[in-house]
Amino acid sequence: HKYEVDRAVGATEFGLNRFVAEPGQRVPWGRHAHPDHEEAFYVISGTVAFTVGPLDEAETVQVGPGEIFYVPANTYQTAVAVGDNQLEMLAVGAPKSTDSATIEEKCSECGEVTGRDFDVVDAGETYVLYCDACDAEVDRLVSGS
């Protein structure tokens, strides 16, 4: 689940999100990059595995409680909760005005490495992602409350 703290407090210059995930869950998108937006992640509890970099050269780093992980702008990344405990993590990104994401990963239906289109459903609580190549639904991401 993603809790948009920045919206709740009216922040306009930086994004602040709280993520809660069970082991094995992705946080929050698949493989993505923010072209003009950098992020720092602080793990409160649990462990997260970040995989960053170009598809053929990506490296994975595990980050645990009390640790911070930085992702530069325009760097592809994925994050997955790992281990035995629930993950709780804060993400800070800036500038907020440029937090758009480019999603690019292998489609489970057609196998193409493509971007994703998405629809927002359930009164803005759920993002439904579709493959750019074949239009198959490939993921659903649920916001918190």
Backbone as JSON, one array per atom type, in Angstrom:
{
  "sequence": "HKYEVDRAVGATEFGLNRFVAEPGQRVPWGRHAHPDHEEAFYVISGTVAFTVGPLDEAETVQVGPGEIFYVPANTYQTAVAVGDNQLEMLAVGAPKSTDSATIEEKCSECGEVTGRDFDVVDAGETYVLYCDACDAEVDRLVSGS",
  "N": [[0.84, -1.18, 0.0], [0.41, 2.26, -0.67], [0.84, 5.3, 0.87], [0.08, 8.57, 0.49], [1.65, 10.92, 1.86], [2.55, 13.49, 1.31], [0.44, 14.71, -0.13], [-1.49, 14.73, 1.87], [-0.48, 16.59, 3.69], [-0.19, 18.82, 2.16], [2.18, 19.36, 0.74], [4.2, 20.85, -1.76], [6.64, 20.97, -3.07], [8.13, 18.66, -2.77], [7.85, 15.08, -2.91], [6.38, 12.81, -0.62], [6.04, 9.68, 0.51], [4.61, 6.88, 2.18], [5.24, 3.5, 2.36], [3.86, 0.27, 2.71], [4.37, -3.13, 2.74], [4.0, -6.62, 2.16], [6.25, -9.47, 2.41], [7.58, -10.27, -0.76], [5.94, -8.61, -2.24], [5.82, -6.0, -4.7], [7.09, -2.64, -4.65], [6.37, 0.6, -5.48], [5.64, 0.48, -8.17], [6.47, -1.41, -11.16], [9.44, -2.02, -12.99], [10.86, 1.06, -13.36], [11.56, 4.54, -14.12], [12.24, 7.86, -13.08], [12.41, 10.54, -14.99], [13.3, 13.25, -14.38], [13.58, 13.44, -11.63], [14.64, 12.79, -8.41], [15.11, 10.28, -5.82], [14.96, 9.29, -2.36], [15.04, 6.64, -0.07], [13.92, 5.5, 3.04], [14.16, 2.92, 5.27], [11.98, 1.75, 7.63], [11.08, -0.59, 8.91], [11.5, -4.13, 8.32], [12.75, -5.48, 5.18], [13.99, -4.41, 2.04], [14.57, -5.11, -1.39], [16.31, -3.43, -3.75], [16.56, -3.12, -7.19], [18.55, -1.7, -9.52], [19.43, 0.27, -12.41], [20.5, -0.14, -15.9], [18.72, -2.54, -17.93], [20.27, -4.8, -18.74], [22.44, -4.58, -17.06], [21.71, -4.34, -14.45], [21.85, -3.98, -10.89], [21.4, -5.46, -7.66], [20.49, -4.44, -4.42], [20.15, -4.97, -0.99], [18.25, -3.41, 1.53], [17.92, -2.51, 4.87], [16.27, -2.02, 8.12], [16.57, 1.31, 9.34], [18.3, 2.11, 7.39], [19.23, 4.03, 4.45], [18.48, 4.49, 1.03], [19.5, 5.77, -2.05], [18.27, 6.94, -5.18], [19.25, 8.14, -8.2], [18.0, 10.66, -10.53], [16.41, 9.59, -13.58], [17.13, 6.9, -13.45], [16.62, 3.53, -13.82], [14.58, 1.42, -11.79], [13.51, -1.12, -9.48], [11.64, -2.34, -6.71], [11.31, -4.65, -4.11], [9.68, -6.12, -1.4], [11.41, -8.12, 0.88], [12.48, -11.06, 2.73], [11.27, -12.08, 6.0], [9.55, -10.37, 7.29], [7.05, -7.73, 7.42], [7.39, -4.91, 5.32], [8.05, -1.52, 6.0], [8.38, 1.66, 4.79], [9.72, 4.88, 4.0], [9.51, 7.22, 1.33], [11.12, 9.84, -0.28], [10.93, 12.3, -2.71], [12.13, 14.56, -5.23], [12.34, 17.16, -7.72], [8.91, 17.7, -6.86], [7.19, 18.45, -8.92], [8.1, 17.13, -11.14], [7.65, 14.36, -11.05], [6.86, 12.33, -12.76], [6.65, 9.02, -14.15], [8.48, 6.65, -16.07], [7.61, 3.62, -17.16], [8.96, 0.47, -17.7], [9.14, -2.76, -18.61], [9.34, -6.38, -18.95], [6.64, -7.87, -20.55], [4.28, -10.04, -19.16], [2.49, -11.38, -20.73], [2.96, -11.05, -23.61], [5.71, -10.96, -23.79], [7.29, -8.85, -24.69], [9.55, -6.13, -24.04], [8.38, -3.34, -22.82], [6.76, -0.11, -22.39], [4.22, 1.07, -20.07], [0.74, 1.64, -20.04], [-1.87, 3.12, -18.07], [-4.88, 2.87, -16.12], [-6.89, 4.6, -13.76], [-8.79, 3.39, -11.18], [-11.53, 2.48, -8.95], [-12.28, 4.8, -7.45], [-9.87, 6.23, -7.51], [-8.15, 4.67, -6.02], [-6.87, 2.44, -7.08], [-4.47, 1.5, -9.49], [-4.45, 0.31, -12.73], [-2.39, -1.43, -14.76], [-1.34, -1.64, -18.17], [0.12, -3.4, -20.92], [2.08, -1.73, -23.35], [2.54, -2.89, -25.84], [0.73, -5.08, -26.31], [-1.62, -4.56, -24.99], [-2.46, -6.05, -22.81], [-3.65, -6.58, -19.45], [-1.38, -6.15, -16.92], [-0.72, -5.65, -14.29], [-1.84, -4.6, -11.0], [-2.0, -1.89, -8.86], [-2.38, -0.86, -5.57], [-3.51, 1.85, -3.69], [-2.99, 3.21, -0.4], [-4.89, 4.14, 2.57]],
  "CA": [[0.0, 0.0, 0.0], [1.11, 3.53, -0.76], [0.16, 6.38, 1.57], [0.64, 9.8, -0.03], [1.76, 11.86, 2.96], [2.7, 14.84, 0.76], [-0.9, 15.24, -0.41], [-2.21, 14.95, 3.14], [0.01, 17.8, 4.37], [-0.16, 19.92, 1.21], [3.53, 19.64, 0.23], [4.21, 21.15, -3.19], [7.99, 20.94, -3.64], [8.71, 17.33, -2.68], [6.91, 14.0, -2.67], [6.66, 12.0, 0.57], [5.13, 8.55, 0.55], [4.88, 5.77, 3.11], [4.89, 2.22, 1.75], [3.76, -0.91, 3.56], [4.28, -4.27, 1.83], [4.33, -7.95, 2.66], [7.33, -10.09, 1.64], [7.23, -10.69, -2.1], [5.2, -7.56, -2.94], [6.58, -4.91, -5.3], [6.84, -1.34, -4.04], [4.99, 0.32, -5.81], [5.55, 0.14, -9.58], [7.47, -2.33, -11.66], [10.68, -1.36, -13.42], [10.52, 2.41, -13.78], [12.51, 5.62, -13.88], [11.7, 9.23, -13.04], [13.41, 11.25, -15.8], [13.84, 14.48, -13.8], [13.14, 13.37, -10.23], [15.47, 11.87, -7.63], [14.41, 9.74, -4.66], [15.68, 8.65, -1.25], [14.16, 5.72, 0.63], [14.34, 5.19, 4.4], [13.47, 1.72, 5.72], [11.61, 1.78, 9.04], [11.11, -1.99, 9.36], [11.54, -5.08, 7.22], [13.87, -5.37, 4.24], [13.6, -4.22, 0.64], [15.62, -5.33, -2.38], [16.25, -2.5, -4.87], [17.32, -3.47, -8.38], [18.7, -0.44, -10.23], [20.34, 0.34, -13.54], [20.03, -0.64, -17.19], [18.19, -3.9, -17.86], [21.32, -5.82, -18.88], [23.51, -4.33, -16.1], [21.09, -3.98, -13.17], [22.42, -4.51, -9.65], [20.43, -5.54, -6.58], [21.01, -4.1, -3.1], [19.15, -5.1, 0.07], [18.28, -2.3, 2.47], [17.19, -2.91, 6.06], [15.82, -0.98, 9.05], [17.5, 2.37, 9.68], [19.18, 2.41, 6.26], [18.72, 4.89, 3.4], [18.94, 4.16, -0.33], [19.29, 6.91, -2.96], [18.15, 6.62, -6.6], [19.35, 9.37, -9.0], [17.04, 10.86, -11.61], [16.58, 8.83, -14.81], [17.72, 5.59, -13.16], [15.58, 2.5, -13.7], [14.57, 0.78, -10.49], [12.4, -1.9, -8.95], [11.81, -2.6, -5.28], [10.48, -5.77, -3.65], [9.83, -6.47, 0.02], [12.01, -9.45, 1.0], [12.65, -11.52, 4.11], [10.11, -12.66, 6.68], [8.75, -9.35, 7.97], [6.42, -6.67, 6.65], [8.21, -3.74, 5.04], [7.52, -0.17, 6.13], [9.43, 2.48, 4.22], [9.39, 6.22, 3.54], [10.17, 7.65, 0.09], [11.1, 11.27, -0.51], [11.37, 12.59, -4.06], [12.07, 15.96, -5.62], [11.23, 18.04, -7.41], [7.59, 17.08, -6.96], [6.56, 18.79, -10.19], [8.62, 16.28, -12.22], [7.71, 12.98, -10.56], [6.28, 11.37, -13.69], [7.46, 7.81, -14.24], [8.53, 5.85, -17.29], [7.57, 2.21, -16.74], [9.46, -0.37, -18.78], [9.5, -4.11, -18.16], [8.9, -7.47, -19.81], [5.22, -8.2, -20.41], [4.05, -11.46, -18.84], [1.63, -11.96, -21.77], [3.56, -11.12, -24.95], [7.16, -11.07, -23.68], [7.98, -7.65, -25.13], [9.97, -5.15, -23.05], [7.67, -2.14, -23.27], [6.23, 0.77, -21.37], [2.91, 0.71, -19.54], [-0.35, 2.59, -19.9], [-2.62, 2.74, -16.88], [-6.16, 3.49, -15.77], [-7.11, 4.74, -12.33], [-10.15, 2.9, -10.88], [-11.88, 2.41, -7.52], [-12.22, 6.16, -6.89], [-8.48, 6.66, -7.39], [-7.41, 3.8, -5.11], [-6.18, 1.37, -7.79], [-3.92, 1.74, -10.81], [-4.43, -0.9, -13.53], [-1.36, -1.24, -15.77], [-1.5, -2.39, -19.41], [1.29, -3.45, -21.79], [1.99, -0.88, -24.54], [2.62, -3.68, -27.05], [-0.4, -5.97, -26.57], [-2.77, -4.07, -24.21], [-2.85, -6.97, -21.72], [-3.5, -6.09, -18.09], [-0.2, -6.82, -16.38], [-0.53, -5.43, -12.84], [-2.74, -3.69, -10.29], [-1.33, -1.29, -7.72], [-3.41, -0.36, -4.68], [-3.11, 2.91, -2.76], [-3.45, 3.06, 0.99], [-5.83, 5.18, 2.98]],
  "C": [[0.88, 1.24, 0.0], [0.26, 4.6, -0.08], [0.82, 7.69, 1.15], [0.61, 10.89, 1.04], [1.85, 13.29, 2.43], [1.35, 15.47, 0.45], [-1.64, 15.58, 0.87], [-1.77, 16.23, 3.84], [0.11, 19.01, 3.45], [1.21, 20.29, 0.69], [3.47, 19.86, -1.28], [5.58, 21.02, -3.84], [8.66, 19.57, -3.58], [7.59, 16.31, -2.47], [7.34, 13.25, -1.42], [5.6, 10.92, 0.64], [5.59, 7.53, 1.58], [4.38, 4.51, 2.42], [4.86, 1.14, 2.81], [3.55, -2.09, 2.61], [4.65, -5.56, 2.56], [5.48, -8.53, 1.84], [6.83, -10.62, 0.3], [6.48, -9.63, -2.89], [6.15, -6.51, -3.5], [6.15, -3.59, -4.68], [7.22, -0.24, -5.02], [4.85, -0.11, -7.26], [6.5, -0.99, -9.92], [8.72, -1.55, -12.01], [10.34, 0.01, -13.99], [11.66, 3.37, -13.5], [11.72, 6.92, -13.83], [12.72, 10.1, -13.76], [14.06, 12.46, -15.14], [13.58, 14.56, -12.3], [14.03, 12.37, -9.5], [14.72, 11.45, -6.38], [15.39, 9.22, -3.61], [14.65, 7.84, -0.47], [14.74, 5.42, 2.01], [13.5, 4.01, 4.89], [13.25, 1.81, 7.24], [11.68, 0.37, 9.63], [11.04, -2.9, 8.15], [12.75, -4.84, 6.34], [13.32, -5.24, 2.84], [14.81, -4.48, -0.24], [15.37, -4.37, -3.53], [17.1, -3.06, -5.99], [17.35, -2.23, -9.25], [19.66, -0.57, -11.39], [19.72, -0.19, -14.82], [19.67, -2.12, -17.1], [19.27, -4.96, -17.89], [22.47, -5.64, -17.89], [22.97, -4.04, -14.7], [21.77, -4.69, -11.99], [21.35, -4.48, -8.56], [21.12, -5.29, -5.25], [19.87, -4.28, -2.1], [19.37, -4.01, 1.1], [17.39, -2.66, 3.65], [16.85, -1.73, 6.96], [16.93, 0.02, 9.4], [18.44, 2.74, 8.55], [18.45, 3.25, 5.22], [19.31, 4.45, 2.07], [18.55, 5.3, -1.26], [19.23, 6.42, -4.41], [18.2, 7.94, -7.38], [18.23, 9.46, -10.03], [17.42, 10.01, -12.81], [17.29, 7.5, -14.62], [16.59, 4.58, -12.99], [15.73, 1.75, -12.39], [13.35, -0.12, -10.32], [12.69, -2.09, -7.48], [10.82, -3.69, -4.89], [10.75, -5.98, -2.17], [10.36, -7.9, 0.09], [12.13, -9.82, 2.48], [11.35, -12.04, 4.67], [9.16, -11.64, 7.27], [8.15, -8.34, 7.01], [7.37, -5.49, 6.51], [7.42, -2.48, 5.33], [8.65, 0.76, 5.75], [8.88, 3.85, 3.85], [10.17, 6.52, 2.27], [10.0, 9.15, -0.04], [11.65, 11.51, -1.9], [11.22, 14.06, -4.39], [12.73, 16.13, -6.98], [9.9, 17.36, -7.66], [6.95, 17.31, -8.32], [7.01, 17.9, -11.34], [8.67, 14.82, -11.79], [7.04, 11.97, -11.48], [7.23, 10.18, -13.83], [7.37, 7.2, -15.63], [8.62, 4.4, -16.83], [7.99, 1.37, -17.93], [9.85, -1.72, -18.19], [8.93, -5.14, -19.12], [7.45, -7.81, -19.51], [5.07, -9.7, -20.16], [3.2, -12.15, -19.9], [2.33, -12.14, -23.1], [5.08, -11.22, -24.94], [7.94, -9.86, -24.12], [8.4, -6.79, -23.93], [9.41, -3.81, -23.52], [7.33, -1.26, -22.08], [4.85, 0.3, -20.94], [1.98, 1.92, -19.65], [-1.09, 2.2, -18.64], [-3.94, 3.49, -16.8], [-6.23, 3.57, -14.26], [-8.57, 4.37, -12.06], [-10.38, 2.92, -9.37], [-11.71, 3.76, -6.83], [-10.78, 6.61, -6.62], [-7.62, 5.78, -6.51], [-6.56, 2.75, -5.83], [-5.72, 1.83, -9.15], [-3.86, 0.39, -11.53], [-3.47, -0.65, -14.68], [-1.57, -2.18, -16.95], [-0.21, -2.32, -20.21], [1.07, -2.55, -23.0], [1.94, -1.7, -25.83], [1.34, -4.47, -27.35], [-1.68, -5.59, -25.82], [-3.24, -5.03, -23.13], [-2.72, -6.28, -20.37], [-2.37, -6.87, -17.46], [0.0, -6.6, -14.88], [-1.63, -4.52, -12.32], [-2.0, -3.2, -9.06], [-2.39, -0.61, -6.88], [-2.85, 0.69, -3.76], [-3.59, 2.57, -1.37], [-4.46, 4.12, 1.32], [-5.42, 5.71, 4.34]]
}
